Amino acid sequence: MVSAEITRFPQPDMPRAAVKSSNIAVQLDGVLKKFGDAIALHKISLTIDEGEFITLLGPSGCGKTTLLNLMAGFAEADGGEIFIDGELVTEIPPYQREIGIVFQNYALFPHMTVEKNVGYGLRMRGVPKAEIAERVEQALALVKLAGYGHRKPRELSGGQQQRVALARALVIRPKVLLLDEPFSALDKNLRLSMQVELKAIQRKLGVTTVFVTHDQGEALSMSDRVVVMSAGHVRQIGTPDEIYRQPRDPFVAGFVGDVNILPGRYAGRDHAAVLELGGNALRLPAERVQASVGERLDVYVRPENIQLGPLSSHCFLSATVITHVFQGDHVDVHLDVPALGSASLFARQSGLESLTRWPVGSVVGITFDDEGVCAFTAAKQG
């Protein structure tokens, strides 16, 4: 790409503090945000490394978009500090933060051509026309829209408009790229395609990226790390594998991926945790049980970690097949387990053989792969 200097907006005359580690792109220290008396973000602290793809994941209203807006400068924090590339930006306006952002609704200018939309940020920065033309051309080629520069947004599909928005965010060479649920308006197949393309572009450019979504599949498939949020709190930060296989609290265990929640009791502990589940003893690594001995438990079991087989003395529990739910590449087998009382569960089976091997009404034996099991103190009822 062209290496010419970009003309910057004048910087405000104010002191700036540096982040200690030079490879940290974004740092949030105790960031607090209120709306009236309601606390939207409870003193969030987070560091994001240069070149990292990090996802803010959580249900609607959890504070993830608010956190993104604080990084962008579209909202003002009520406490704490935000650093970008080692500089304190808490009170710096958005256009001076060198942030690229892609909105959920694309936010393209309908009266401008594609090339005018993509070059808008460069024009506002006073970049020479020749350089703008070259960089816009490069950006459009990067998002596979070479030759589309003279079209208007209304002449493009939803996926193409999303690529234009991405090119516009990247052409300014941002220190950080922010994406606010950018694929939510796309159909499933296009969304999956855009996920692959975005990740490839991010890796090619090495741009630090913060991605907001409520879609667990997007978060797990695209991210270097995932920040799981709920009610303005960060519940867990980790790699996709850590978030999925080693959840730290019941919210994360229940929100990320499909799971069965079964009633149990923490019966004892020696070199492992001993759980009483349906009248049988299940042994787990002690670090996967967040409770005290003697407490009632909610035991979380991933459906793909449940094995079905002929009923025998080696089975952990017996169950009756209630129904099958065909999902294309797998079948969810729903089961009634008398030993668990009113609790039922479902096992995820690959292929179609389970439809005929375990017909509705058949009695099967169940075993658990303990890698898909964790337990927490039971939620209080009522």
Residue, then its C-alpha position, 0 to 999 in steps of 0.5 A: m500500500v502507499s506509504a505517504e503520510i496522512t494529514r491528521f486533524p489537529q490534536p487537542d492540547m492535553p496530556r496523554a498517558a502511555v500503556k506499559s506494554s507496547n504490543i497492547a492496542v486497546q486497554l480499558d481500565g475500570v470503565l463505567k457507564k450509566f444511563g440515568d440511575a441504571i449502570a450499563l457497564h460495571k467498571i470493565s477492564l480489558t486489554i486487547d493485543e495488536g492484531e488480535f481478533i476479539t469478540l464481545l459476545g452476549p445477549s441483547g442489552c448486556g452492554k457490548t454495543t455500549l462498550l464498543n461505542l465507548m471505544a469509538g468515542f460515540a459515548e462518554a464514559d462515567g468513569g475509568e480510562i480508555f487507551i488506544d495504541g498507548e494513548l489516553v483517548t477517554e476525552i478524545p473525539p471519535y474522528q481523532r481516534e483513528i478507528g474504523i467502524v462498520f455498523q449493523n445497517y452499513a450507514l452508506f451515503p445513498h447519493m454517493t458512488v461506491e468509490k466516493n463512500v469508500g474515500y470519504g474518510l480520506r477526503m475528510r483527512g485531507v489526503p491528496k486526490a491521487e492517493i485517495a484514488e489509489r487507496v480506494e482502488q486497493a480497498l475495493a480489490l481487497v473486499k472483492l469489489a474491483g470495478y464496482g466503484h461507479r455504482k450507487p449503494r442501491e445497485l448492490s446486494g446486501g453482501q456487497q453493501q457490507r463489503v463497501a462498508l468494510a472497505r470504507a473502514l479499512v481504507i483509512r488504515p485504522k489502529v483498531l477496527l470495530l464491527d457492530e453486528p455487521f452480518s445480522a441483516l444477511d441470510k445464513n449462507l451469505r453470513l457464513s461466507m462473509q465471516v470467512e472473508l472478514k477473517a481472511i482480510q483481518r489476518k492479511l492486514g493484521v488489524t486489531t479487530v473488536f467484533v460485537t455479536h450475539d451469535q455464538g457460532e460467529a464468536l467461536s468460529m472467528s475469534d482469537r479470544v471471546v469476551v462473554m458479557s451479561a448485564g454490564h459485567v464481563r463473565q469470562i474472557g478466553t479462547p473459543d475452546e476455553i469458553y466452550r469447554q471450561p466455562r467459569d460460571p453458570f451463565v457462560a455454561g448455559f449461554v455458549g452452545d447447547v447444553n443439558i442442565l441436570p440435577g445432582r449433588y456434590a457427594g464428596r471429594d478425594h483426588a477428584a470431585v464425586l457427583e451423585l447424578g441419578g443415583n450413580a456416582l460421576r467423577l470429575p476433575a475438581e476444578r470443573v465443580q464450582a460448589s461445596v461438598g454437600e450442595r445441590l448441583d446443576v450439572y451441565v452436559r454438552p449433547e455431543n458428549i453423551q453416548l448412546g448404546p445398548l442397555s447394559s451394566h456398563c451404562f451410567l443411566s437408562a433412558t427412553v427415546i422420546t423423539h428425533v430432531f433432524q438437523g442435516d449433519h446431525v440428529d438430536v435424540h431427545l430422551d426421558v431419563p426416569a432416574l433424573g425425575s422430571a429432567s430430560l436430556f438430548a444427545r447429539q448424534s452424527g449421521l442418520e443411523s440413530l433414526t433407525r438404530w434408536p427408534v422412538g420408544s426404544v430403551v437405551g443406555i447412556t454414558f457421559d464423556d466427562e470432558g463435556v461436563c461441569a457443575f455449579t451450585a444449583a440455582k435457587q428455585g422461586 
